[in-house]
């Protein structure tokens, strides 16, 4: 079915939404984490200069290397495992709305007007024109495609699904009141996506079948978990099953700024405090621990090996939390503003982008606390 026909059939799809839970996933969708984090805090850093005027994002590749968005001229730089540039794929748009990497190594970069797919040999494959406007970045789906929700300024929110090559497969348009905001889309195990408009969860399969569920309040943030979904209302974290039915609820001290689901079922909730407070909750909704970091625009939370959690703040703080939520180490990088996330390197240490044209390689300490 073509995009125009899909949009016209949206009302019918909503009226004939399929019943039942998600089918079993056809491929593994649970992340194994970003890698092994240093046991001790990094000690010192090295600068790596990139082509272009500024970085726009950083992502890890399955090969152990990295992809980093650059501007002036715009495109994506491909780095080896040491963080050295080995190639640059140019594009006529600045990929500043997100950088995503599939398990096969395909790199997707989004701008405000285009979604571009890059090959592993540092060449541009295709760019699809999409009017993202002020919407957030797309999300990678279980079938290696992508999805994004465009929350327009009129009475509509549009969900667009893309295939694994970055080509748009179709779109569904959902009605909303002008004062109702739509959340970002997150992946479901069937290759589809789920997002919320106000108090209604919308589940869309890869075949564009739609079903809905009522949330326990207006949804401010949403994430997928191994057992279903997690969402935040104004005053609570709700853990729900694959049908959107709540199974656990935990009170929040203030409205959530963001939500990250970790691969083992834990959930990290970002709330506004003095800076940003990152609180870890178990799969049962039990509060595990918290850390407060300064953050102006972005704080990134990533799962790592052995249950560890890596927190990166754009204000220069990088921290490791253990599985129980306690802080193992915390460092302040004396280099101005960062562009999260920080990511582990195979040889040890971490790599992180600055808001300028440089990457920082943070050196790990030796087994006796000596810097390498």
C-alpha positions as CSV (number, residue, x, y, z in Angstrom):
1,X,0.0,0.0,0.0
2,X,1.4,3.4,-1.0
3,X,1.8,6.3,1.5
4,X,-1.3,8.2,0.2
5,X,-3.5,5.2,0.6
6,X,-2.1,4.4,4.0
7,X,-2.9,8.0,5.2
8,X,-6.4,7.7,3.8
9,X,-7.0,4.4,5.6
10,X,-5.8,5.6,9.0
11,X,-9.3,6.1,10.4
12,X,-10.3,2.6,9.3
13,X,-7.1,1.1,10.8
14,X,-7.9,2.7,14.1
15,X,-11.4,1.4,14.1
16,X,-10.4,-2.2,13.2
17,X,-7.3,-2.4,15.4
18,X,-6.1,-5.9,15.9
19,X,-6.4,-7.5,19.3
20,X,-3.8,-9.4,21.3
21,X,-0.2,-8.8,22.2
22,X,2.9,-8.5,20.1
23,X,4.0,-11.6,18.2
24,X,7.3,-13.2,19.2
25,X,10.2,-11.3,17.7
26,X,11.7,-12.6,14.6
27,X,15.2,-11.5,15.5
28,X,17.0,-10.6,18.7
29,X,16.2,-7.0,19.8
30,X,17.7,-6.9,23.3
31,X,20.9,-4.9,23.3
32,X,24.0,-6.3,25.0
33,X,25.1,-2.9,26.0
34,X,27.8,-0.5,24.7
35,X,30.7,-2.6,25.9
36,X,33.0,-2.9,28.9
37,X,33.5,0.3,31.0
38,X,36.7,1.1,32.8
39,X,36.8,-0.1,36.4
40,X,38.5,3.1,37.6
41,X,37.9,6.6,36.4
42,X,39.8,7.7,33.2
43,X,43.0,9.7,33.8
44,X,43.7,12.3,31.1
45,X,42.6,12.6,27.5
46,X,43.9,13.0,24.0
47,X,42.3,15.2,21.3
48,X,41.5,14.0,17.8
49,X,40.7,16.6,15.2
50,X,38.0,15.9,12.7
51,X,37.3,17.3,9.2
52,X,34.6,20.0,9.3
53,X,33.7,22.7,11.7
54,X,31.7,20.8,14.4
55,X,30.5,17.4,15.4
56,X,26.8,16.6,15.4
57,X,26.7,13.1,16.9
58,X,28.6,9.9,17.7
59,X,27.7,6.2,17.3
60,X,29.5,2.9,17.7
61,X,29.9,0.5,14.7
62,X,29.8,-3.3,14.9
63,X,33.4,-3.4,13.7
64,X,34.6,-1.6,16.8
65,X,35.0,1.7,15.0
66,X,32.8,4.8,15.2
67,X,30.7,7.1,13.0
68,X,30.5,10.8,13.8
69,X,28.3,13.4,12.2
70,X,30.2,16.5,11.1
71,X,29.2,19.9,9.6
72,X,31.0,22.4,7.4
73,X,31.1,20.5,5.1
74,X,28.4,18.2,6.3
75,X,28.4,14.4,6.3
76,X,29.5,11.4,8.4
77,X,33.1,10.6,9.3
78,X,34.0,6.9,9.8
79,X,36.6,6.2,12.4
80,X,38.6,3.0,13.2
81,X,38.8,1.4,16.7
82,X,41.5,3.9,17.8
83,X,39.2,6.9,16.9
84,X,41.2,7.9,13.8
85,X,39.3,9.0,10.7
86,X,39.4,6.6,7.8
87,X,36.8,8.1,5.5
88,X,34.1,10.7,5.2
89,X,30.7,10.3,3.4
90,X,29.4,13.8,2.3
91,X,25.8,14.8,2.3
92,X,24.0,18.0,1.4
93,X,22.3,18.2,4.8
94,X,23.6,18.4,8.4
95,X,22.8,15.2,10.2
96,X,22.1,16.8,13.6
97,X,18.9,15.0,14.5
98,X,20.4,11.6,15.4
99,X,22.9,9.0,14.2
100,X,21.8,5.4,14.3
101,X,23.6,2.2,13.4
102,X,21.9,-1.2,12.5
103,X,23.4,-4.6,13.4
104,X,24.5,-4.9,9.8
105,X,26.6,-1.7,10.1
106,X,24.3,0.6,8.1
107,X,24.5,4.1,9.4
108,X,21.4,6.4,9.3
109,X,21.7,10.2,9.9
110,X,18.7,12.5,10.2
111,X,18.5,16.3,9.7
112,X,15.5,18.5,10.0
113,X,14.5,17.8,6.4
114,X,16.1,14.5,5.3
115,X,16.9,10.9,6.4
116,X,20.2,9.6,4.9
117,X,21.6,6.1,4.8
118,X,25.4,5.5,4.6
119,X,27.2,2.3,3.7
120,X,30.0,0.7,5.6
121,X,32.5,1.8,2.9
122,X,31.9,5.5,3.9
123,X,29.6,6.2,0.9
124,X,26.2,7.9,0.9
125,X,23.5,5.4,-0.3
126,X,20.3,7.5,-0.3
127,X,18.7,10.5,1.3
128,X,14.9,10.7,1.7
129,X,13.2,14.1,2.1
130,X,11.2,14.1,5.3
131,X,9.9,17.3,6.9
132,X,10.9,16.6,10.5
133,X,10.5,20.2,11.6
134,X,11.0,20.5,15.3
135,X,10.4,16.7,15.9
136,X,12.9,14.4,17.6
137,X,15.2,12.0,15.8
138,X,13.9,8.7,14.3
139,X,14.3,5.3,16.1
140,X,15.8,2.1,14.8
141,X,13.3,-0.8,14.5
142,X,13.7,-4.5,15.2
143,X,13.6,-5.3,11.4
144,X,16.4,-2.8,10.8
145,X,14.0,-0.2,9.5
146,X,13.2,3.1,11.2
147,X,10.3,5.1,12.4
148,X,9.6,8.7,13.4
149,X,6.7,10.7,14.7
150,X,6.2,14.2,13.3
151,X,4.2,16.2,15.8
152,X,2.8,19.0,13.5
153,X,1.6,22.3,14.6
154,X,-2.0,21.5,13.4
155,X,-4.3,18.8,14.7
156,X,-2.2,15.9,13.4
157,X,0.7,13.6,14.4
158,X,2.2,11.5,11.6
159,X,4.1,8.2,12.1
160,X,6.3,7.3,9.2
161,X,8.0,3.9,8.8
162,X,11.2,3.4,6.7
163,X,12.7,0.2,5.4
164,X,16.3,-1.0,6.0
165,X,17.6,1.1,3.1
166,X,16.2,4.4,4.5
167,X,13.3,4.6,2.0
168,X,9.9,5.6,3.3
169,X,7.4,2.7,3.3
170,X,4.3,4.7,4.3
171,X,2.7,6.8,6.9
172,X,-0.3,7.0,9.2
173,X,-1.8,10.2,10.4
174,X,-3.4,10.5,13.8
175,X,-5.8,13.2,15.0
176,X,-5.0,15.1,18.2
177,X,-6.1,18.2,20.0
178,X,-3.9,21.2,19.6
179,X,-2.8,21.1,23.3
180,X,-1.8,17.4,23.1
181,X,1.8,16.5,22.3
182,X,3.0,13.3,20.8
183,X,6.0,11.4,22.2
184,X,8.8,9.9,20.2
185,X,8.3,6.5,18.6
186,X,10.1,3.5,20.2
187,X,10.6,0.0,18.6
188,X,8.4,-3.0,19.3
189,X,9.7,-6.6,18.8
190,X,7.5,-7.2,15.7
191,X,9.4,-4.5,13.7
192,X,6.7,-1.9,14.5
193,X,6.6,1.0,16.8
194,X,4.6,2.5,19.7
195,X,4.1,6.2,20.7
196,X,1.7,8.1,22.8
197,X,-0.6,11.1,22.2
198,X,-1.7,12.4,25.6
199,X,-3.1,9.4,27.6
200,X,-3.4,7.0,24.6
201,X,-0.7,4.5,23.5
202,X,-0.7,3.8,19.8
203,X,0.9,0.4,18.7
204,X,1.6,0.2,15.0
205,X,2.9,-3.0,13.5
206,X,5.3,-3.2,10.5
207,X,2.2,-3.9,8.4
208,X,0.5,-0.7,9.6
209,X,-2.1,-2.4,11.8
210,X,-3.0,-0.2,14.7
211,X,-4.2,-0.9,18.2
212,X,-4.6,1.5,21.2
213,X,-4.4,1.3,25.0
214,X,-5.2,3.8,27.7
215,X,-2.3,4.9,29.9
216,X,-2.5,5.9,33.6
217,X,-2.1,9.6,32.8
218,X,-0.7,11.8,30.2
219,X,2.5,10.2,28.8
220,X,5.5,12.5,28.9
221,X,8.2,10.0,27.9
222,X,8.2,6.4,26.6
223,X,10.7,3.5,26.2
224,X,10.5,-0.2,25.2
225,X,11.6,-2.8,27.7
226,X,12.2,-6.6,27.3
227,X,8.8,-7.2,28.9
228,X,6.8,-4.5,27.2
229,X,7.0,-0.7,27.7
230,X,7.8,1.9,30.3
231,X,6.3,5.4,30.4
232,X,6.4,8.4,32.6
233,X,3.4,10.6,33.5
234,X,3.6,13.8,35.5
235,X,4.2,12.1,38.8
236,X,5.0,8.4,38.1
237,X,7.0,5.8,36.3
238,X,4.7,3.0,34.9
239,X,6.0,-0.4,33.8
240,X,3.5,-2.1,31.4
241,X,3.3,-5.3,29.5
242,X,3.3,-5.6,25.7
243,X,-0.4,-4.7,25.5
244,X,0.2,-1.5,27.5
245,X,-1.4,-2.9,30.7
246,X,0.3,-1.5,33.8
247,X,2.1,-4.1,36.0
248,X,4.1,-1.7,38.3
249,X,4.1,1.9,39.3
250,X,6.7,4.1,41.1
251,X,6.3,7.7,42.3
252,X,8.5,10.4,40.8
253,X,9.6,13.5,42.7
254,X,9.1,15.7,39.6
255,X,8.0,15.3,36.0
256,X,10.3,13.2,33.8
257,X,12.7,14.9,31.3
258,X,13.5,11.6,29.6
259,X,13.4,7.8,29.9
260,X,15.9,5.1,29.0
261,X,15.2,1.4,29.1
262,X,18.2,-0.8,29.7
263,X,18.7,-4.2,28.2
264,X,18.1,-6.1,31.5
265,X,14.7,-4.5,32.2
266,X,15.9,-1.7,34.4
267,X,14.8,1.8,33.6
268,X,16.6,5.1,34.0
269,X,14.4,8.2,34.6
270,X,15.8,11.7,34.0
271,X,14.1,14.4,36.1
272,X,14.9,18.1,36.5
273,X,16.5,18.9,39.8
274,X,19.7,20.9,40.4
275,X,20.8,20.0,36.9
276,X,19.5,16.6,36.0
277,X,18.9,13.6,38.3
278,X,19.2,10.2,36.8
279,X,17.4,7.5,38.9
280,X,17.6,3.8,38.2
281,X,14.6,1.6,38.8
282,X,14.4,-2.2,38.7
283,X,12.1,-4.2,36.4
284,X,9.7,-4.4,39.3
285,X,9.7,-0.6,39.8
286,X,12.0,-0.6,42.8
287,X,14.2,2.5,43.2
288,X,17.9,1.4,43.0
289,X,20.0,4.5,43.1
290,X,20.5,8.0,41.7
291,X,23.1,10.5,40.5
292,X,22.8,14.2,39.9
293,X,24.7,15.8,37.1
294,X,24.8,19.2,35.5
295,X,23.1,19.3,32.2
296,X,22.0,22.1,29.9
297,X,20.5,20.3,26.9
298,X,21.4,16.6,26.9
299,X,22.2,13.8,29.3
300,X,22.7,10.4,27.8
301,X,22.3,7.1,29.7
302,X,23.6,3.8,28.3
303,X,23.7,0.2,29.5
304,X,27.1,-1.5,29.5
305,X,28.5,-4.9,30.2
306,X,27.9,-6.6,33.6
307,X,25.0,-4.3,34.5
308,X,27.0,-1.1,34.5
309,X,25.5,2.2,33.4
310,X,27.3,5.0,31.6
311,X,26.0,8.6,32.1
312,X,27.3,11.5,30.0
313,X,26.3,15.1,30.5
314,X,26.7,17.9,27.9
315,X,28.2,19.9,30.8
316,X,31.3,17.6,30.8
317,X,30.4,15.0,33.5
318,X,30.9,11.3,32.7
319,X,30.0,8.7,35.4
320,X,29.8,5.0,35.8
321,X,27.0,3.5,37.9
322,X,27.1,-0.2,39.0
323,X,24.2,-2.5,38.6
324,X,22.7,-1.6,42.0
325,X,22.7,2.1,41.1
326,X,25.8,3.1,43.2
327,X,28.3,5.5,41.6
328,X,31.6,3.7,40.8
329,X,33.4,6.8,39.5
330,X,32.7,10.3,38.2
331,X,34.9,12.6,36.2
332,X,34.6,16.2,35.0
333,X,36.2,16.6,31.6
334,X,37.9,20.1,31.5
335,X,37.1,20.7,27.9
336,X,34.0,22.9,27.6
337,X,30.8,21.3,26.4
338,X,30.4,17.7,25.3
339,X,28.1,16.1,22.8
340,X,26.9,12.9,24.4
341,X,27.2,10.0,24.4
342,X,30.6,8.8,25.6
343,X,31.3,5.3,24.3
344,X,33.9,2.6,25.4
345,X,36.8,1.8,23.1
346,X,38.0,-1.8,22.5
347,X,41.5,-1.1,23.8
348,X,40.2,0.5,27.0
349,X,39.1,4.0,27.8
350,X,36.3,6.1,26.4
351,X,35.7,8.3,23.4
352,X,33.4,11.4,23.3
353,X,32.7,14.3,21.0
354,X,32.9,17.9,21.9
355,X,30.6,20.6,20.4
356,X,33.6,21.8,18.3
357,X,35.5,19.8,15.7
358,X,37.3,17.5,18.2
359,X,36.9,14.1,19.8
360,X,38.4,13.2,23.1
361,X,39.9,9.9,23.9
362,X,39.9,9.4,27.6
363,X,42.8,7.2,28.8
364,X,42.0,4.3,31.2
365,X,44.0,3.8,34.4
366,X,46.2,0.7,34.8
367,X,45.5,-2.1,37.2
368,X,47.3,-0.2,40.0
369,X,45.8,3.2,39.3
370,X,48.6,4.3,36.9
371,X,47.6,6.0,33.7
372,X,48.4,4.3,30.4
